[in-house]
Amino acid sequence: MTPELRALFQITQRANYLNHAAVSPLPTPTIEAVQAQLQDVRENGSLNYQDWIAVKEQARKLLANLLGAKPEQVAFMRNTSDGLSTIANGLKWKHGDNIVTFSREFPSNIYPWLRLRNELGVEVRMCEEREGRIVFEELAELVDRSTRLITISHVQYASGFRSDLERLGRLAREHDALLVVDVIQSLGVLPISVESELVDAAAGACHKWLMAPEGVGYLYLSDRARERIQPTLVGWISVSDPEDYNNFDQDWNRGSLAWETGTCPMSLIHGLKASLEILTNAGTVSIAQHLENLTDYLCERLKSLDYEVVSSRAPGEKSQIVCIRNRGSLSAMKLYGHLKARNIVTAPRGDRLRIAPHLYNTPGEIDALLEALP
């Protein structure tokens, strides 16, 4: 990663920011794009509305490219929870169906399924964490002929564990189930191809690794998923020709576009497009390699300190998120406060301190973190 790229992030002037798994600081072009669209509205009202729509479609295409999907398979949502809830609500469930997931998923990927359990009698089965890992065989044992859906995060928020999506996809197909993936902690910084990895549906938001403002999320539905999931929250742009205002006999829009209900946060979409262009130009493979180098270096240096690396660092399981635990009496919250006082930003997650660098972070910042650890 280049000095020119790093210069786009003003936070580097005042802090060592290693908390991108929560919220990413916005690069300068993203802020400028948001401001420019708002200025356009102030000066011109709706005069340039079609230009805004063009930016929205460009952002959709960039997002689809990161996913390895077709643009019409990607809908804009408010956040990850909206995407996962619309999947849960759009399937036809019956008593006796079950869903298989992981017990330490982020709540966005738990509550939509628990509602089905509480209201419809759908069973929610959860495999447990084993030393920072999800053991595939244990999860697979929970899947049977009544499993309708396997839902998992590509990268776990509290351990950094990365799941083998293709292996899970094959498992789901063997039981005629859908594989649903929360990709908020991976998209943009780890290569992914939803089609080749047999992902039926994916959801996420853009304020973490995609470096965009909060309030923009996305939903991907494969053609296979689209046949099973129906739109339940719809609006005036959910149909094939939204501007045919008086025609109420229209079919739903193609692909996932039926899940877009109405006007979107257009200024935020402009910001998203700017951020996606930065990520695209940098290249996901290059970003992933940079972050693997940084986190491998971090974990190697930690071996000589009084800290345990909770995150799996095995090939295929490690990610850009590293969670550590002090071997003594220092809690994650105490470590977080100690580092924050020194302008090093991390995150406490349970009994673990989470460290999550991005494309502009440097080995020098990892050294500074290590030197500051008590």
KOLDOVEX-460494 format. One line per field, with one value per residue (C-alpha): residue number from 1; x, y, z; chain; residue in three letters. Coordinates in steps of 0.5 Angstrom, whole numbers, plus 500, padded with zeros to 3 digits. Layout:
N
num <- [NUM ...]
east <- [X ...]
north <- [Y ...]
up <- [Z ...]
chaine <- [A ...]
residu <- [ALA ...]
//
This chain:
374
num <- [1 2 3 4 5 6 7 8 9 10 11 12 13 14 15 16 17 18 19 20 21 22 23 24 25 26 27 28 29 30 31 32 33 34 35 36 37 38 39 40 41 42 43 44 45 46 47 48 49 50 51 52 53 54 55 56 57 58 59 60 61 62 63 64 65 66 67 68 69 70 71 72 73 74 75 76 77 78 79 80 81 82 83 84 85 86 87 88 89 90 91 92 93 94 95 96 97 98 99 100 101 102 103 104 105 106 107 108 109 110 111 112 113 114 115 116 117 118 119 120 121 122 123 124 125 126 127 128 129 130 131 132 133 134 135 136 137 138 139 140 141 142 143 144 145 146 147 148 149 150 151 152 153 154 155 156 157 158 159 160 161 162 163 164 165 166 167 168 169 170 171 172 173 174 175 176 177 178 179 180 181 182 183 184 185 186 187 188 189 190 191 192 193 194 195 196 197 198 199 200 201 202 203 204 205 206 207 208 209 210 211 212 213 214 215 216 217 218 219 220 221 222 223 224 225 226 227 228 229 230 231 232 233 234 235 236 237 238 239 240 241 242 243 244 245 246 247 248 249 250 251 252 253 254 255 256 257 258 259 260 261 262 263 264 265 266 267 268 269 270 271 272 273 274 275 276 277 278 279 280 281 282 283 284 285 286 287 288 289 290 291 292 293 294 295 296 297 298 299 300 301 302 303 304 305 306 307 308 309 310 311 312 313 314 315 316 317 318 319 320 321 322 323 324 325 326 327 328 329 330 331 332 333 334 335 336 337 338 339 340 341 342 343 344 345 346 347 348 349 350 351 352 353 354 355 356 357 358 359 360 361 362 363 364 365 366 367 368 369 370 371 372 373 374]
east <- [500 503 504 499 494 495 495 487 486 486 486 493 495 492 491 494 487 486 479 476 472 467 467 472 475 472 478 478 475 469 467 468 463 458 459 458 452 449 451 448 441 442 443 439 434 432 435 440 436 438 446 445 441 447 452 448 448 456 456 452 456 463 459 457 464 467 462 463 456 451 449 442 443 445 440 442 439 440 444 446 440 435 438 438 431 428 431 428 421 421 422 416 417 413 414 420 424 431 436 444 448 454 453 458 455 454 447 445 445 442 435 432 432 430 424 422 423 419 413 413 417 423 429 435 441 448 455 460 467 473 479 477 475 469 470 466 465 461 457 456 453 447 445 439 434 430 435 432 438 445 447 454 459 465 469 467 467 470 475 477 476 474 470 471 465 465 465 459 456 457 454 448 447 447 441 437 439 441 447 447 453 454 460 461 467 470 468 473 479 478 477 470 466 459 458 464 463 456 453 446 445 449 448 453 454 459 461 467 472 468 470 463 458 454 447 448 448 447 443 445 441 443 438 437 435 431 426 425 425 420 420 416 418 416 415 414 421 420 417 420 418 417 416 409 406 399 400 399 399 407 411 417 423 429 433 434 432 425 428 429 423 424 429 435 441 443 449 451 451 456 461 460 462 468 470 469 473 479 478 478 484 488 485 482 488 493 489 489 496 498 493 496 503 501 497 502 508 503 502 510 512 506 510 515 510 505 499 495 493 486 485 486 492 492 492 485 482 486 484 485 482 487 484 488 488 493 495 495 490 489 482 480 477 483 487 483 483 490 491 486 490 496 492 491 484 482 476 474 470 468 475 479 482 481 486 483 488 486 490 493 496 503 508 511 504 504 510 507 501 506 511 504 502 503]
north <- [500 507 513 517 512 513 520 519 518 524 520 517 524 523 516 509 506 499 498 497 491 496 503 505 512 515 517 524 522 519 525 530 525 526 533 534 531 535 541 539 538 545 548 544 540 534 537 532 526 521 523 520 514 513 513 509 504 504 503 497 494 495 492 486 485 485 479 476 477 480 487 485 480 486 490 496 495 500 495 487 486 488 484 478 479 480 473 470 473 471 464 459 456 450 447 442 446 447 453 451 457 458 460 466 470 477 478 481 474 471 475 474 466 466 470 464 460 463 465 459 453 453 450 454 449 452 449 452 455 451 454 460 456 453 445 444 437 439 444 439 434 439 439 434 433 438 443 449 454 454 461 463 469 469 472 472 479 476 471 473 465 465 459 455 458 453 447 450 451 444 441 446 443 436 437 442 448 455 457 465 468 475 478 484 482 480 484 488 485 478 475 472 469 468 464 459 458 456 462 463 469 474 481 486 493 498 502 497 494 498 505 508 512 508 507 503 495 490 484 479 473 468 465 459 463 468 462 460 467 472 480 482 489 492 499 503 501 494 493 492 500 504 510 507 510 508 501 496 490 490 484 485 487 482 479 482 489 487 488 496 499 507 512 511 515 518 522 516 512 517 516 509 509 513 508 502 505 506 499 496 500 497 490 485 480 486 488 481 480 486 485 478 480 485 480 475 480 482 474 473 478 477 470 473 477 475 474 469 469 467 467 461 463 456 457 458 460 466 473 480 480 478 477 476 475 477 471 475 479 485 485 486 493 495 494 497 503 503 503 509 513 513 514 507 504 497 494 489 484 479 477 479 485 485 488 490 494 496 497 504 501 500 495 501 502 494 496 502 497 492 497 500 493 493]
up <- [500 498 502 497 499 507 506 504 511 516 522 521 523 530 532 531 528 529 529 522 524 528 524 519 518 512 506 504 497 500 504 498 494 500 500 493 492 498 495 488 492 495 489 484 487 483 477 476 479 473 475 482 479 475 481 484 479 478 486 485 479 484 490 485 482 489 491 484 483 477 479 478 484 489 492 497 504 510 514 515 520 514 509 514 516 509 508 514 513 505 506 507 514 517 524 524 520 522 522 523 525 530 538 537 531 531 534 527 525 531 532 525 526 534 531 527 533 537 533 528 532 527 531 531 532 534 534 539 539 540 542 537 531 528 527 521 523 529 525 519 525 526 519 517 512 515 515 511 512 514 516 518 518 513 518 526 529 536 533 526 524 517 514 508 504 499 503 507 500 498 505 504 497 499 504 499 504 503 505 508 509 513 509 513 516 509 503 500 504 502 496 495 489 491 485 485 493 493 497 496 500 503 507 510 511 508 514 516 511 505 508 507 511 516 513 507 507 501 500 495 492 488 482 487 493 489 487 494 498 496 497 504 505 498 495 489 486 487 480 473 471 477 473 470 477 475 473 479 475 474 476 481 479 476 481 488 485 488 495 494 496 495 495 498 502 496 498 502 496 493 498 498 490 492 497 493 487 492 494 487 485 490 489 494 493 494 500 503 502 506 511 512 512 518 522 521 524 529 532 531 535 540 542 546 550 555 551 548 540 540 533 529 524 520 513 510 517 519 517 518 525 531 538 543 551 556 560 567 570 565 562 555 557 561 555 551 556 556 549 548 552 548 541 539 538 538 541 547 545 551 554 548 545 538 533 526 521 514 508 510 516 517 520 524 527 529 533 536 539 541 545 548 551 558]
chaine <- [A A A A A A A A A A A A A A A A A A A A A A A A A A A A A A A A A A A A A A A A A A A A A A A A A A A A A A A A A A A A A A A A A A A A A A A A A A A A A A A A A A A A A A A A A A A A A A A A A A A A A A A A A A A A A A A A A A A A A A A A A A A A A A A A A A A A A A A A A A A A A A A A A A A A A A A A A A A A A A A A A A A A A A A A A A A A A A A A A A A A A A A A A A A A A A A A A A A A A A A A A A A A A A A A A A A A A A A A A A A A A A A A A A A A A A A A A A A A A A A A A A A A A A A A A A A A A A A A A A A A A A A A A A A A A A A A A A A A A A A A A A A A A A A A A A A A A A A A A A A A A A A A A A A A A A A A A A A A A A A A A A A A A A A A A A A A A A A A A A A A A A A A A A A A A A A A A A A A A A A A A A A A A A A A A A A A A A]
residu <- [MET THR PRO GLU LEU ARG ALA LEU PHE GLN ILE THR GLN ARG ALA ASN TYR LEU ASN HIS ALA ALA VAL SER PRO LEU PRO THR PRO THR ILE GLU ALA VAL GLN ALA GLN LEU GLN ASP VAL ARG GLU ASN GLY SER LEU ASN TYR GLN ASP TRP ILE ALA VAL LYS GLU GLN ALA ARG LYS LEU LEU ALA ASN LEU LEU GLY ALA LYS PRO GLU GLN VAL ALA PHE MET ARG ASN THR SER ASP GLY LEU SER THR ILE ALA ASN GLY LEU LYS TRP LYS HIS GLY ASP ASN ILE VAL THR PHE SER ARG GLU PHE PRO SER ASN ILE TYR PRO TRP LEU ARG LEU ARG ASN GLU LEU GLY VAL GLU VAL ARG MET CYS GLU GLU ARG GLU GLY ARG ILE VAL PHE GLU GLU LEU ALA GLU LEU VAL ASP ARG SER THR ARG LEU ILE THR ILE SER HIS VAL GLN TYR ALA SER GLY PHE ARG SER ASP LEU GLU ARG LEU GLY ARG LEU ALA ARG GLU HIS ASP ALA LEU LEU VAL VAL ASP VAL ILE GLN SER LEU GLY VAL LEU PRO ILE SER VAL GLU SER GLU LEU VAL ASP ALA ALA ALA GLY ALA CYS HIS LYS TRP LEU MET ALA PRO GLU GLY VAL GLY TYR LEU TYR LEU SER ASP ARG ALA ARG GLU ARG ILE GLN PRO THR LEU VAL GLY TRP ILE SER VAL SER ASP PRO GLU ASP TYR ASN ASN PHE ASP GLN ASP TRP ASN ARG GLY SER LEU ALA TRP GLU THR GLY THR CYS PRO MET SER LEU ILE HIS GLY LEU LYS ALA SER LEU GLU ILE LEU THR ASN ALA GLY THR VAL SER ILE ALA GLN HIS LEU GLU ASN LEU THR ASP TYR LEU CYS GLU ARG LEU LYS SER LEU ASP TYR GLU VAL VAL SER SER ARG ALA PRO GLY GLU LYS SER GLN ILE VAL CYS ILE ARG ASN ARG GLY SER LEU SER ALA MET LYS LEU TYR GLY HIS LEU LYS ALA ARG ASN ILE VAL THR ALA PRO ARG GLY ASP ARG LEU ARG ILE ALA PRO HIS LEU TYR ASN THR PRO GLY GLU ILE ASP ALA LEU LEU GLU ALA LEU PRO]
//
